């Protein structure tokens, strides 16, 4: 077939709910859209132009979220172009983004309530904005590295979690935020912070979360037999105990097309492939140079986009409260650096490179705030336990080495 045509006889849609008339685009066996060609480009776009694509395809890689009576726009870093910072800036695309927003947001849209701050405590939208501004300003202090910026925020959130927001609001909330953010800078003045090894409990919970972030279910895995499902269960147990060889990780087609497979072998492999020379869990526990300036810049951009786009809490992340939502976002930092270590070790390297982190972020962000497994009660409880045990900062420091 040509690059603008799909193979003959290939169905292009699949029925989800026939009574309600709900359909979705069909997938190829490796999980790619049926309309993508061998180069990973859209056949519809190539033949008919962007306006002919389905709405969901025109929205991607953007994400629209309610922000009071307005709409805020975030980005999906699962798109390799986004993770490499290619293309026009979002601020230069205001008009086309507004046109798509008119199709995404119903005319009957009304301003929703702001996300909870913690527990069932609420604030109004202006006060929620004060929190977002505090997050964002903390990430613009470039006198320290990104790991320190992140640990400072996590430190003052422990204090903010104790406030009673019926009494702390408006100008008083701003005063409190000013005090705690300044105190966190004094408590953690520079990047020469003691690195604390995560506890066994913290590491087990962390690896369980990483395994969920790495899941890449495709048509092939859905149709796999009992042996393959048992193999998947075994891999899950390996992540739980963190011993032996690390199971081969799934490589999304879009990531492979740009960065290649995380495996040393050039051919594409699924996570049911034979495990040949894959690194052991203990192989990725040393120092891999995660605090390189170019890696810090990427992670800083990722976090600021998610914060400014409110893409980490509330309706954008399974209705998580603001503080727990930020902690779930913070855990993406050690998760990305840990998986990037596997990519480096698979290529016989003892340090991670920017491309390792880019490929890993594109892989994991596919599931962040989208995989139901990361929004269920056990996943929420895991975030709370890791925070209570002060393991989130330990994980950030340990795997950024």
C-alpha positions as CSV (number, residue, x, y, z in Angstrom):
1,X,0.0,0.0,0.0
2,X,1.1,3.6,-0.4
3,X,1.8,5.9,2.5
4,X,-1.6,7.5,2.2
5,X,-3.6,4.3,2.1
6,X,-4.3,1.7,4.7
7,X,-4.0,-2.0,3.8
8,X,-7.0,-3.4,2.0
9,X,-9.6,-5.2,4.2
10,X,-8.3,-3.5,7.4
11,X,-11.2,-2.2,9.5
12,X,-10.8,1.4,10.6
13,X,-13.3,1.6,13.5
14,X,-14.4,-0.6,16.4
15,X,-17.7,-0.5,18.1
16,X,-17.6,0.4,21.8
17,X,-21.3,0.7,22.6
18,X,-23.6,0.0,19.6
19,X,-26.7,1.2,21.4
20,X,-25.2,4.6,22.1
21,X,-23.5,4.7,18.8
22,X,-20.0,4.9,20.3
23,X,-17.0,3.9,18.2
24,X,-13.3,4.3,18.3
25,X,-10.5,4.1,15.7
26,X,-9.1,0.7,15.2
27,X,-5.5,0.0,16.4
28,X,-2.7,-1.9,14.8
29,X,-1.3,-4.9,16.7
30,X,1.5,-2.8,18.3
31,X,-1.0,-0.3,19.6
32,X,-0.5,2.4,16.9
33,X,-3.5,4.0,15.3
34,X,-4.7,2.2,12.1
35,X,-4.2,5.4,10.1
36,X,-0.5,5.8,10.9
37,X,1.9,4.8,8.2
38,X,5.3,3.2,8.4
39,X,6.9,6.5,9.3
40,X,4.4,7.1,12.1
41,X,2.6,9.9,10.2
42,X,-1.1,10.2,9.8
43,X,-2.6,9.1,6.5
44,X,-5.7,11.2,6.9
45,X,-3.6,14.3,7.4
46,X,-1.4,13.5,4.5
47,X,-4.3,13.0,2.0
48,X,-7.0,15.4,3.2
49,X,-5.4,17.9,5.6
50,X,-5.5,18.4,9.3
51,X,-9.2,19.6,9.4
52,X,-10.3,16.2,8.2
53,X,-8.9,14.4,11.2
54,X,-11.2,13.2,14.0
55,X,-11.6,15.7,16.9
56,X,-9.6,13.6,19.3
57,X,-6.7,13.6,16.8
58,X,-6.8,17.3,16.3
59,X,-6.8,17.9,20.1
60,X,-3.7,15.8,20.6
61,X,-1.0,16.6,21.9
62,X,-3.0,19.3,23.7
63,X,-5.2,18.8,26.8
64,X,-8.0,21.1,27.7
65,X,-9.0,21.5,31.4
66,X,-11.5,23.8,33.2
67,X,-10.0,26.7,35.1
68,X,-12.9,28.5,36.7
69,X,-15.0,30.0,33.9
70,X,-12.0,29.7,31.5
71,X,-10.2,26.8,29.9
72,X,-6.5,26.1,30.3
73,X,-4.4,24.2,27.8
74,X,-1.7,21.7,28.7
75,X,0.5,19.4,26.6
76,X,0.9,15.6,26.4
77,X,4.6,14.8,26.7
78,X,3.7,11.3,25.3
79,X,4.2,13.1,21.9
80,X,7.9,12.8,20.9
81,X,7.7,16.3,19.3
82,X,6.5,17.8,22.6
83,X,9.1,16.1,24.7
84,X,11.8,17.4,22.3
85,X,10.3,20.9,22.3
86,X,9.7,21.0,18.6
87,X,7.1,23.1,16.7
88,X,5.5,26.4,17.4
89,X,5.0,27.7,20.9
90,X,1.6,27.3,22.5
91,X,1.3,31.1,23.0
92,X,1.6,31.5,19.2
93,X,-1.3,29.2,18.5
94,X,-4.0,30.9,20.5
95,X,-6.5,31.2,17.6
96,X,-6.4,27.6,16.4
97,X,-6.5,26.3,20.0
98,X,-9.6,28.5,20.7
99,X,-11.3,27.0,17.7
100,X,-10.7,23.5,18.8
101,X,-11.8,24.4,22.4
102,X,-15.2,25.5,21.0
103,X,-15.6,21.9,19.8
104,X,-14.2,20.3,23.0
105,X,-16.2,22.4,25.5
106,X,-20.0,22.2,25.3
107,X,-21.9,25.5,25.1
108,X,-23.7,24.6,28.3
109,X,-20.3,24.5,30.2
110,X,-20.4,26.1,33.6
111,X,-17.5,26.9,35.9
112,X,-16.9,23.8,38.0
113,X,-15.8,23.9,41.7
114,X,-12.1,24.1,42.2
115,X,-10.3,20.9,43.1
116,X,-10.0,20.1,46.8
117,X,-6.8,21.3,48.4
118,X,-6.4,18.3,50.8
119,X,-9.0,16.0,52.1
120,X,-12.4,17.7,51.6
121,X,-11.1,21.2,52.2
122,X,-11.9,23.7,49.5
123,X,-10.7,27.1,48.4
124,X,-12.0,29.4,45.7
125,X,-10.4,29.7,42.2
126,X,-8.3,32.8,43.1
127,X,-6.8,31.0,46.1
128,X,-6.1,27.9,44.0
129,X,-4.3,30.2,41.6
130,X,-2.1,31.4,44.6
131,X,-1.0,27.8,45.1
132,X,-0.2,27.3,41.4
133,X,1.8,30.5,41.3
134,X,3.8,29.4,44.4
135,X,4.6,26.1,42.6
136,X,5.6,27.9,39.4
137,X,7.8,30.5,41.2
138,X,9.6,27.7,43.1
139,X,10.5,26.2,39.7
140,X,12.0,29.4,38.4
141,X,14.7,29.6,41.1
142,X,17.6,28.5,38.9
143,X,20.2,29.0,41.7
144,X,19.5,25.4,42.6
145,X,19.0,22.2,40.5
146,X,15.6,20.8,39.7
147,X,15.7,18.1,42.4
148,X,16.2,20.7,45.1
149,X,13.4,22.9,43.6
150,X,11.1,19.9,43.8
151,X,12.1,18.9,47.4
152,X,11.5,22.4,48.6
153,X,7.9,22.3,47.3
154,X,7.3,18.9,48.9
155,X,8.7,20.3,52.2
156,X,6.3,23.2,52.5
157,X,3.3,21.1,51.3
158,X,3.7,19.1,54.5
159,X,3.0,22.3,56.4
160,X,0.2,23.5,54.1
161,X,-1.5,20.2,54.5
162,X,-2.1,21.1,58.2
163,X,-3.9,24.4,57.5
164,X,-7.6,25.0,58.0
165,X,-8.7,26.6,54.8
166,X,-11.9,28.0,56.1
167,X,-9.6,30.4,58.1
168,X,-6.6,30.6,55.8
169,X,-7.8,32.2,52.6
170,X,-7.3,35.3,50.5
171,X,-4.5,37.7,51.6
172,X,-3.9,35.5,54.7
173,X,-3.2,32.5,52.5
174,X,-0.8,34.5,50.4
175,X,1.1,35.5,53.6
176,X,1.2,31.9,54.7
177,X,2.5,30.8,51.3
178,X,5.2,33.5,51.4
179,X,6.4,32.4,54.8
180,X,6.6,28.6,54.1
181,X,8.2,29.0,50.7
182,X,10.9,31.3,52.2
183,X,11.4,28.9,55.1
184,X,11.9,26.0,52.7
185,X,14.6,27.9,50.9
186,X,16.5,28.4,54.2
187,X,16.0,24.8,55.2
188,X,17.3,23.6,51.8
189,X,19.6,26.4,50.7
190,X,21.5,24.7,47.9
191,X,21.7,21.5,45.9
192,X,24.3,19.9,48.2
193,X,21.6,18.1,50.1
194,X,22.1,14.8,51.9
195,X,20.8,11.9,49.8
196,X,18.7,9.5,51.8
197,X,18.2,6.0,50.5
198,X,14.5,5.1,50.2
199,X,13.3,2.5,52.6
200,X,12.3,-1.0,51.5
201,X,8.6,-0.1,51.8
202,X,9.1,3.1,49.9
203,X,11.0,1.3,47.1
204,X,8.4,-1.5,46.8
205,X,5.6,1.0,46.5
206,X,7.6,3.1,44.0
207,X,8.3,0.1,41.8
208,X,4.6,-0.9,41.8
209,X,3.8,2.6,40.6
210,X,6.5,2.5,37.9
211,X,5.1,-0.9,36.7
212,X,1.7,0.7,36.3
213,X,3.1,3.7,34.4
214,X,4.9,1.4,32.1
215,X,1.9,-0.7,31.1
216,X,1.3,-0.5,27.4
217,X,-1.7,-2.6,26.6
218,X,-2.2,-3.3,22.8
219,X,-4.3,-5.5,20.6
220,X,-1.5,-8.1,20.8
221,X,-1.5,-8.2,24.6
222,X,-5.3,-8.2,24.8
223,X,-5.5,-11.2,22.6
224,X,-2.5,-13.0,24.2
225,X,-3.1,-16.4,25.7
226,X,-2.8,-17.7,29.2
227,X,0.9,-18.2,29.1
228,X,1.5,-14.6,28.1
229,X,-0.9,-13.4,30.9
230,X,1.0,-15.5,33.5
231,X,4.2,-14.1,32.2
232,X,2.8,-10.6,32.7
233,X,1.8,-11.5,36.3
234,X,5.4,-12.8,36.9
235,X,6.8,-9.5,35.6
236,X,4.5,-7.6,38.0
237,X,5.8,-9.7,40.9
238,X,9.4,-9.0,39.9
239,X,8.7,-5.3,40.1
240,X,7.0,-5.7,43.5
241,X,10.1,-7.4,44.9
242,X,12.6,-5.6,42.8
243,X,15.0,-8.5,42.5
244,X,16.5,-10.4,39.6
245,X,16.4,-9.2,36.0
246,X,14.2,-6.3,35.1
247,X,11.5,-7.5,32.6
248,X,11.8,-6.2,29.1
249,X,9.9,-2.9,29.0
250,X,7.2,-2.1,26.4
251,X,8.3,0.4,23.7
252,X,5.4,2.5,22.3
253,X,5.6,2.7,18.5
254,X,5.9,6.5,18.6
255,X,8.9,6.3,20.9
256,X,10.6,3.6,18.8
257,X,10.1,5.6,15.6
258,X,12.0,8.6,17.1
259,X,14.4,7.2,19.8
260,X,14.6,3.5,18.9
261,X,14.0,0.6,21.2
262,X,15.2,0.8,24.8
263,X,16.7,-2.6,24.1
264,X,20.2,-2.9,22.5
265,X,18.7,-4.9,19.7
266,X,17.4,-2.8,16.8
267,X,14.2,-4.7,16.2
268,X,10.9,-3.9,18.0
269,X,10.1,-6.3,20.8
270,X,7.0,-6.6,23.0
271,X,7.2,-7.0,26.8
272,X,6.5,-10.7,26.3
273,X,9.9,-11.2,24.4
274,X,12.6,-13.4,25.8
275,X,14.7,-11.6,28.3
276,X,18.3,-11.6,26.9
277,X,20.9,-9.6,28.8
278,X,18.4,-7.3,30.4
279,X,19.9,-5.4,33.4
280,X,19.2,-6.5,36.9
281,X,17.4,-4.3,39.4
282,X,20.6,-3.9,41.4
283,X,22.3,-2.6,38.2
284,X,20.3,0.6,38.2
285,X,20.8,1.6,41.9
286,X,24.1,3.4,41.5
287,X,24.8,6.9,40.3
288,X,23.7,7.7,36.8
289,X,24.2,11.5,36.6
290,X,20.5,12.5,36.6
291,X,21.1,16.1,37.6
292,X,22.6,17.2,34.3
293,X,21.5,20.7,33.2
294,X,19.8,19.5,30.0
295,X,17.8,16.9,32.0
296,X,16.8,19.5,34.6
297,X,15.6,21.9,31.8
298,X,13.4,19.1,30.3
299,X,11.9,18.1,33.7
300,X,11.4,21.8,34.7
301,X,9.5,22.4,31.4
302,X,7.4,19.3,32.0
303,X,6.4,20.3,35.5
304,X,5.7,23.9,34.6
305,X,3.4,22.9,31.7
306,X,1.5,20.5,34.0
307,X,1.1,23.1,36.7
308,X,0.1,26.0,34.5
309,X,-2.3,23.7,32.6
310,X,-3.8,22.3,35.9
311,X,-2.9,18.9,34.5
312,X,-2.2,17.1,37.8
313,X,-5.2,17.4,40.1
314,X,-9.0,17.7,40.0
315,X,-10.8,16.5,37.0
316,X,-7.6,16.3,35.0
317,X,-6.2,13.6,37.4
318,X,-9.0,11.4,38.8
319,X,-10.3,14.2,41.0
320,X,-7.2,14.1,43.2
321,X,-6.9,17.0,45.7
322,X,-4.3,19.6,44.8
323,X,-1.6,18.4,47.3
324,X,-1.9,14.7,46.5
325,X,-2.1,15.5,42.9
326,X,1.2,17.4,43.1
327,X,2.8,14.5,44.9
328,X,1.7,12.2,42.2
329,X,3.3,14.5,39.7
330,X,6.4,14.8,41.8
331,X,6.7,11.0,41.7
332,X,7.0,11.2,37.9
333,X,10.5,12.7,38.4
334,X,12.2,9.6,40.1
335,X,10.1,7.3,37.9
336,X,11.4,8.8,34.7
337,X,15.0,8.8,35.9
338,X,14.7,5.2,37.2
339,X,13.4,3.9,33.8
340,X,15.9,6.1,32.0
341,X,18.6,4.2,33.9
342,X,17.3,0.9,32.5
343,X,17.5,2.4,29.0
344,X,21.1,3.4,29.6
345,X,22.1,0.1,31.2
346,X,20.5,-1.9,28.3
347,X,23.0,-0.1,26.1
348,X,25.9,-0.8,28.4
349,X,26.1,2.8,29.7
350,X,26.6,3.8,33.4
351,X,25.1,7.3,32.9
352,X,21.8,8.5,31.4
353,X,21.7,10.9,28.5
354,X,19.0,13.4,27.5
355,X,17.6,11.1,24.8
356,X,17.1,8.4,27.5
357,X,15.0,10.8,29.6
358,X,13.1,12.1,26.6
359,X,12.2,8.6,25.5
360,X,11.2,7.6,29.0
361,X,9.1,10.7,29.6
362,X,7.2,10.1,26.4
363,X,6.6,6.5,27.5
364,X,5.4,7.2,31.0
365,X,3.4,10.4,30.3
366,X,1.1,8.3,28.1
367,X,-0.3,6.9,31.4
368,X,0.1,9.7,33.9
369,X,-3.4,11.0,34.8
370,X,-4.9,8.7,32.2
371,X,-4.4,5.1,33.3
372,X,-7.3,4.1,35.6
373,X,-4.9,2.0,37.7
374,X,-3.2,5.2,38.8
375,X,-6.5,6.7,40.0
376,X,-8.0,3.9,42.0
377,X,-8.1,3.9,45.8
378,X,-4.9,1.8,46.2
379,X,-2.9,4.2,44.1
380,X,-4.2,7.2,46.1
381,X,-3.4,5.4,49.3
382,X,0.1,4.6,48.1
383,X,0.8,8.4,47.5
384,X,-0.4,9.2,51.0
385,X,1.7,6.5,52.6
386,X,4.8,7.5,50.7
387,X,4.3,11.1,51.8
388,X,3.7,10.1,55.4
389,X,6.9,8.1,55.4
390,X,8.7,11.0,53.8
391,X,9.7,8.8,50.9
392,X,8.8,11.0,48.0
393,X,11.7,13.4,48.6
394,X,14.0,10.4,49.3
395,X,13.1,8.9,45.9
396,X,13.6,12.2,44.1
397,X,17.0,12.6,45.7
398,X,18.2,9.0,45.3
399,X,17.3,8.5,41.7
400,X,18.5,11.9,40.6
401,X,22.1,11.0,41.5
